[in-house]
Amino acid sequence: MSNSYKYKYTTGPISCSEFINNIRVLVLNNGAKKHKARVKIFNLDPTPKNEVFDETFTIASNAKINTEFIPMFNAFEVQILTDSSLVFIWVGGRAGNENLEGNIVLHKDLIRF
């Protein structure tokens, strides 16, 4: 893990809803400069947890990126590491284009670690 990622967030463990077929992560850069964000997704079914997705994005100023992952497991955790407090995150478990209640995590609800 790079030391340039000063801001580290996690959703904590999320139990997948019955009809989940994708996990979407939306990252918004509200800053005047470009910033980086690293998105990691973990399968929590095995012990210890298993990293299944790890990608780093460069986000232009006042822009957003989103990525999706198709889970084949019953519980997950998403971690987002970024270099700025001006980067905001939304994580959602979804069924097609519909958000699933209980599988949505807003930026204000993420846990800093």
C-alpha positions as CSV (number, residue, x, y, z in Angstrom):
1,M,0.0,0.0,0.0
2,S,1.4,3.3,-1.0
3,N,1.9,6.0,1.6
4,S,0.5,8.6,-0.9
5,Y,-3.0,7.3,0.1
6,K,-3.6,9.4,3.2
7,Y,-7.3,8.8,3.3
8,K,-8.4,5.2,3.7
9,Y,-12.1,4.1,3.9
10,T,-13.9,0.8,4.3
11,T,-17.5,-0.2,4.0
12,G,-17.0,-2.8,6.7
13,P,-18.6,-6.2,6.0
14,I,-21.8,-6.3,3.9
15,S,-24.0,-9.3,3.5
16,C,-25.2,-9.6,-0.1
17,S,-28.9,-9.1,-0.7
18,E,-30.7,-12.0,-2.4
19,F,-30.9,-10.5,-5.9
20,I,-27.5,-8.8,-6.0
21,N,-25.7,-9.1,-9.3
22,N,-23.2,-6.3,-9.2
23,I,-21.3,-4.0,-6.9
24,R,-20.9,-0.4,-8.1
25,V,-18.3,2.0,-6.7
26,L,-18.6,5.7,-7.6
27,V,-15.8,8.0,-6.8
28,L,-16.2,11.8,-7.2
29,N,-13.3,14.3,-7.2
30,N,-14.5,17.7,-5.9
31,G,-11.0,19.1,-6.1
32,A,-9.4,21.5,-8.5
33,K,-6.5,19.1,-9.2
34,K,-6.6,15.5,-10.4
35,H,-6.5,12.8,-7.7
36,K,-5.9,9.1,-7.4
37,A,-8.2,6.5,-5.9
38,R,-7.5,2.8,-5.3
39,V,-10.6,0.6,-5.1
40,K,-10.3,-2.9,-3.5
41,I,-13.1,-5.4,-3.1
42,F,-12.8,-8.4,-0.8
43,N,-14.8,-11.7,-0.7
44,L,-15.5,-12.3,3.0
45,D,-16.8,-15.9,2.5
46,P,-13.4,-17.5,3.1
47,T,-11.2,-17.0,6.1
48,P,-9.0,-15.0,5.8
49,K,-10.8,-12.7,3.4
50,N,-9.8,-12.8,-0.2
51,E,-9.0,-9.8,-2.4
52,V,-10.9,-10.2,-5.7
53,F,-10.5,-6.7,-7.2
54,D,-7.7,-4.0,-7.0
55,E,-7.6,-1.1,-9.4
56,T,-6.2,2.4,-9.2
57,F,-7.9,5.3,-11.0
58,T,-6.8,8.8,-11.8
59,I,-9.8,11.2,-11.5
60,A,-9.7,14.6,-13.3
61,S,-10.7,17.7,-11.3
62,N,-14.5,18.0,-10.8
63,A,-15.0,14.6,-12.4
64,K,-16.1,11.1,-11.4
65,I,-15.2,7.5,-12.2
66,N,-17.3,4.4,-11.5
67,T,-16.5,0.7,-11.7
68,E,-18.6,-2.4,-11.3
69,F,-17.8,-5.9,-10.1
70,I,-20.0,-9.0,-10.4
71,P,-19.8,-10.9,-7.0
72,M,-20.0,-14.7,-6.8
73,F,-20.1,-14.7,-3.0
74,N,-22.4,-13.9,0.0
75,A,-20.5,-11.2,1.8
76,F,-18.1,-8.4,0.7
77,E,-16.1,-5.4,1.8
78,V,-15.0,-2.5,-0.3
79,Q,-11.9,-0.4,0.6
80,I,-11.1,2.9,-1.1
81,L,-7.8,4.6,-0.6
82,T,-7.2,8.1,-1.9
83,D,-4.8,11.0,-1.7
84,S,-7.3,13.8,-1.0
85,S,-10.2,14.6,1.4
86,L,-11.9,16.1,-1.6
87,V,-12.6,12.7,-3.0
88,F,-16.1,11.3,-2.1
89,I,-17.3,7.7,-2.4
90,W,-20.6,5.8,-2.9
91,V,-20.8,2.0,-2.8
92,G,-23.8,0.1,-3.8
93,G,-24.9,-3.5,-4.2
94,R,-27.3,-3.6,-7.1
95,A,-29.8,-5.8,-9.0
96,G,-29.4,-4.7,-12.6
97,N,-29.9,-0.9,-12.4
98,E,-31.7,-0.9,-9.0
99,N,-29.9,-0.2,-5.7
100,L,-30.5,-2.8,-3.1
101,E,-31.6,-1.6,0.4
102,G,-29.0,-2.6,3.0
103,N,-26.2,-2.8,0.4
104,I,-25.7,0.9,-0.1
105,V,-22.9,2.8,1.7
106,L,-22.7,6.6,1.5
107,H,-19.5,8.5,1.9
108,K,-20.6,9.8,5.4
109,D,-21.1,6.2,6.5
110,L,-17.7,4.9,5.4
111,I,-15.2,4.0,8.2
112,R,-11.8,5.6,8.2
113,F,-8.9,3.3,8.9
